[in-house]
Every structure is written in structure tokens, then in C-alpha cells.
Amino acid sequence: MIGKKKVILEYDNIVSDDKKQPLVEITNIFNVRPVPAPHGFSIYEEVDAFCNNGWWASVIIKVNAERPKYIMYL
């Protein structure tokens, strides 16, 4: 954390321009998402889904009861 309003982010799945190191950037704290809730999700629940290197507002449309897998409408 830098001061009270900025944080340093290091990405797990995005690399820097040299393709050797994880991308590191400084951003405002309001851009950082909280850790996901530990509970399961229900049909028609609004969620944010990570897809194509970005977060998208989504809705759960199907729940696989055998394992924690969800089908969403993006």
C-alpha cells in the first residue's frame, strides 16, 4: 500500500512488455476487487466474472450441483 489511496498490484496472469516478469502497476485502491465470498452462488444472482483478462458483470443462469461450476450470462 502506498499512502491511504494507492496500492501496488502484481498480476498472476498478465506479464510485462518484456514477457519475462508479471505486470506490476500502481493504482487507486477503489480499483481493487475484494476477495470472493466463500459461499456458493444461486441462480439469477449477480456476480462479476473474470473472462478475457477483464471483469464483467454477469448473472448466474445454471448451477452444476456435482461440483462448484456455474454457467453465466455475460
Backbone hydrogen bonds, N-H to C=O, Kabsch-Sander energy under -0.5 kcal/mol:
donor,donor_aa,acceptor,acceptor_aa,energy
2,I,6,K,-3.1
3,G,1,M,-0.6
5,K,2,I,-0.6
6,K,2,I,-1.5
7,V,27,T,-2.5
9,L,7,V,-0.5
9,L,25,E,-3.4
11,Y,23,L,-2.5
16,S,21,Q,-2.9
19,K,16,S,-2.1
23,L,14,I,-2.9
25,E,9,L,-2.2
27,T,7,V,-2.2
29,I,5,K,-2.6
31,N,28,N,-1.9
32,V,29,I,-1.6
44,Y,60,I,-3.2
45,E,42,S,-1.8
47,V,58,S,-2.3
49,A,56,W,-2.8
51,C,49,A,-0.6
51,C,54,G,-3.0
54,G,51,C,-0.8
56,W,49,A,-2.4
58,S,47,V,-3.2
59,V,73,Y,-1.4
60,I,45,E,-2.3
61,I,71,I,-3.2
62,K,71,I,-1.5
64,N,69,K,-2.7
65,A,63,V,-0.8
67,R,64,N,-0.5
69,K,64,N,-0.7
69,K,67,R,-2.3
71,I,62,K,-2.6
73,Y,59,V,-2.4
74,L,72,M,-0.6
